[in-house]
C-alpha cells in the first residue's frame, strides 16, 4: 500500500480528497442520530424505564423544571404564571405542563414541571433554548425564573471547537520547533486531519445504525488527532533520520515505512484491541463508542501508510532541504541519559514506582456516578435552578427516586406507607396510577451525589421492597437517575476483571509474538496499569475532590473504563516504538546494554515530542464546557505525560538494564510454535 502510494502519489492524494469530501457531503445531507442512552438492559433501573415507556408513555419523557422565586401567592404573580404556562405548553416538543406551581412552605420558592415528548438527547437544543427564552421572559417585578433538567444542561453547553483548534495550534508549534520547517511540521497534522475528517462523516452515518452518544464525535476527535499526529510523526521522524544518514528520498521513505510503518500498524492494532475490549463489558452505548474510536484509529493507520507516503513524495525535495539543514545531536543527549539511568537502576526504579503508586492511591476512593446540575458552573441557569430547589424543598428534590408497583391500588398504598417510613426518606409524592402500573416519587434527605443517597437505594432494594413484595404479592422496582448510576457502577465493577483480562492478555500475547520475549510483555502490562492508575488518581483528586478550583462531584461512571481502554492502547504505542528499536539493536549487536542506549537515543526525542503533542491535544479539552470531556482530556493528558517522562525515560531503561539479556528470553517450545512477525522489516530481517 505504501509503495503504491509513493509511485502514484497524485492518485493517492486525489483518492483521499474524494473520499473525505464525499463522506462529509453525504453525512451533512443525511445528518446524525446520536442518542445519549446509558441504561443497561436487565438492570432494575432499566426495567423501571421500560415499564414507564410501555404503560405510562406520557411519563417516560424527560422533564424540565421551571423554578420560581418571589412572592408566589400574590394574585398578580398567579396571573403571570397562568400566561407562562399557556405560552410554554404551546411550544414544540412540550407534552404537558403543570398548571399550578408546587410551592415551598415559605411561599418564596416553587416550581412548575413540564414533560417533554422524548428523552433529553432526542430533543433538539434549539427547541430547548426556545423553552428557556420563553420562560425567562416572564422574569421581572420581583419574580425570578430559572430552569433545570438534563435537556436544559445539554442546551447550555457550547458547540465546542475551541478545544480542537487550540490543540492543533499547539501541536503545530511543537512540530515546527522539532523540524525547523513549517512544511515538514504540517505533514503529520494534515494526515491526522484527513483521517479524522473522513471518519467523522462515517460515524455520523453509523449513528443511524448503531447506538452512539452525543459525546462520541468529540471523543473520536480527541483520540484521532492525538493518534493521527503521533503515527505520522513517528514515520516522518524515521524518514528524517534515514535522510540524515545519507540515504536518498526513495530509500529513506521505504526504510521508514518498513520499520516505523510496521510499528505503527502493530501499535494501532493494540489500541483497537484495547478499545474493542469494551465489548466484553456489554455496557450499552459504550459498545458504539468503542467501535467508533476503533474505526478512527484504523483510518489513521491507513492514512499513515498511504497519505503520508504520497505527501512525502510530493514535497520530498523541499522537505529534504529543510531536514538536512536542521539541528542534530539529540541522539547523543539521550544516549548519555540512558547511561546515567543504567549506572543507578535501582534508585531510579524505587523512586519512580513510589511516585506512580502515590498518584494511583486516590483511585481507591473513586466515586462513580453521573454528573447533575450541582456540578455545573454557578452562573448557569440549571445550576441556579438546582440550588433554589435544594433551598426550598431540600437537596433530595434534585434527584428523586422512582418506585413503581405492578399490582392493584392497595399494593401502591402499601408501597407509599413503607417507603415513607424508611430512614433517609424526606417525603414521598402523591401515588399515581396508569393502568396496572403504580408510580411513586421518593425524595431522599440527601443530595443525589451524596453517599447517603446510594445507601438509601441499597436499603430500599434489599430491606424494604423484598419483604413488601412477599406480603402483597405485587412486583416492586426502584429506578431513577441515582439508582441508574448505582446499577452502572455495579455492572462496571462486576465485569471489569474480564475486561482487564481480555485487554491485557491479548496485548501481551501480541508483544510475545513480536518481541520473542516473556518478560518484556509482562513488564509492559504492569507499567501500563500503573500509568492508568496514576491518571485516574489525578482525575479523582481534581474532579471528585475539587482540586485546582474544579467543581467537586462524581467521576462519570463510564470514564474510567474508557480511559483504561484508550490509555492502555496508547501506552502500548510508546512501548512498541521504544522496545522495537531496542530489539532491532539487540538482534544486530547482541549487547543488551547497548540495545537500551541506542534504542533510547533513536526514539527518545520523537517519543518526547509525540507525547508533548498528545498532552497539548488532550489537555486542550480542559477548555471544553462539557465536564465529561474535561475528565477525558485530563486523564489522557496525565497518562501520556507520566508514560513518556517517567516510564519510557526512567523505568523502562532501568528495568531493561536490570534484566539484561534475560529481557529477550523465550522458552524454546514457544519459540518454535510462535509465528514470526518482525517489526524491523528489510533493514534487519531482509524481508
Steps between C-alpha positions, in 0.01 A plus 500: 500500500780742590693416182194556280439835674859606431488403133155649444508786747261722303245220478533425872455864594203541265342184639527633856353833395207333323428260786516771767290747299247233399451361850474849646242610242283190544514521880397867494200416281392193701580648842555308823293306752704510820323369811627548856370174647713359782242254626603140545240248382406260776581729792225609736516866397474399132194287577336802666567711189361226275186464714437877487555510123258212447220574747538871566658648186403858594720465808796341320622823338758715675375790708603864538444696820411870483621618841349817641606737777290789628165559671325208331170542683405839362217536247718685248767227505233230458371682192849527351568133570176398328616685190845340527346152516288570191798631303730210592232237436464628142870451420630208288615185683305591818259219588347629823547780754401512867221759526570633850844513664608287790593756766731461801376572851641853505309588181815641336625207290299273271519310177298396199579166336465456126532166323674482164389264224830310508826447682733798548742380233218467245370856537689752279699759693332786314157385624630486858652848466162626379344360819770671709452836326120483530513421872771758577289768328260481796767631738478843657301692763632282781469165318811295422485210253763227455475169314642159581509150354729292279369661183579848634851393603564363151371814328719725716820328392695671225533360152873428555779546249728715717662198662578329168632823348723579798638145501587507129666842526714387793590178315610701196725719716671192647546344157649820355742519792594135449548505122594863441267516199133594475450267202658201676302576815173523307520148348413305820224750578350480150508120515314501831242751376418288194463190716282669761291688244412192297427292811274768646272476198490120523410517869215744431357252249562206736299672774184397310600134526680480836418664833753784528491769771545868422848501656629244245611761237704721738652191662582362156668828407685502832654158434523533122697825502743376763555158345497626140764766560710256702496221244589732213767665716667170586522395135615844392767505772643171377495641146694803621752280679563295185552818295756623752685171470554578132221298336304630204135597538356182350716268711438709812124482453515125432705437815278724714186323386656155535607569859303780666207426269477143626526626859211738432284217369579282798451783750169591338386140530573504873293818540213339310521183710484710818200695371316196370554343840216731608269264313569245775340740749170512310436851632230635269607787278867459599512222243421754231767734638755217492420426137510869402838573662643170370395601150675833551825327597468266199458792259796685654713189447395482134568873456848461649602237245319642195444875527829580675718316241321690224567831674864406564546426130318815391690738728817291528761745362387791719475277807846355437658844492329597825599173669866513400549853628323425831684456826646164604631339813180406683599134495824567688316666787258210529789255481670675792172506694458124450853453636412700814188288564687175435771586754243537783198289397369405844463853649326605180258209525421554870431873464299457178284219636435694822382801297275289277346314793447829687313650205293183466381484864209751463347262246403271790257766623350579160124554505327422172179669399339732249554874532193715559429871511680520836832461318427770241634855502331714769410751226290254297123501531493123562735540799299791639179302462668207678606722794159667529320164511739371767445816704122483481427127505816329625793349304313180411260682269775521236524123465177322596491123488224337295321209664246303298247240610349247263179400673176651633444827689558337837848394387579861407368633834708242684806612304442866593457413869811278518726738309389808696601326823848410372801674651651751258171585321389863538158458339316316225284642223134428441453139377401500132346223293517425128328174411655222709806712579526703820757779521652660810767771512733463799695806620814418703624722782841519331615630162528271194882491525507430875611154611193493729277496191683196364451332838129581485472333158663186638281507814178530300598225258623251758312573824171669407370388162566120514300443826226726366480297179468176698220646711293655218587274206573806284818580308699801617789668320717802581651724231596858429830664408673425831394136489613480137845631598521234772400230250760622250779511760407152623502363144843655436636349822368154416629492143824693543717194578393335173566823309850539649578134434395521135684825426820425692510137390458562127740796498765304690457207262565728202815634667623145564461421131676814381785532749557127563506566873299418812633765737462799266121452463464439876693818574290694247172383654603593856631843401195577287271418792703734722471787251124443480474496880695826521274673245180384672644609834554853368147505349363398841690775683398773255139418411386308808692683772493839328873570474617805300158664523303230318137448597499183717272214405508138387722360228276417204421130527627410152815719503734254683439211261537725196823650638626149577437383145646806329799545732594134495508509122694828484750376759558196282578741215800644678601156623507372143687802362768492770545126547490425126811717454662329799408164349641607164835590662496184713462283192779690328757515783394249767599760766208561740638824652584643160153408376344707777722802435458495123126436522452800728737713289299421186153548645533718811464828312210393281315332789538816709375716213214260426404498867515880515262518204259254657513685832409834339231346279343314794562782745325747270175318577518650848363806318183307411178597683414131532611356836532149358731616219711691752541180699604313186742774400669518841518122543652438157743794526629389841533139385704594193717740701573238765558232239746705293696672777497248785450161342677528163784729612564351845332171580540315169877566463553406867295179474669399176840561663406282798366223277791515255499220243222325697259762365503319164457149640231278349448127576612282212161337471333836446778609266424213264122541511457878479480664155762759406366854468808727465456872550841596369430405138771473233748705698568206733316196376530542125124461461 
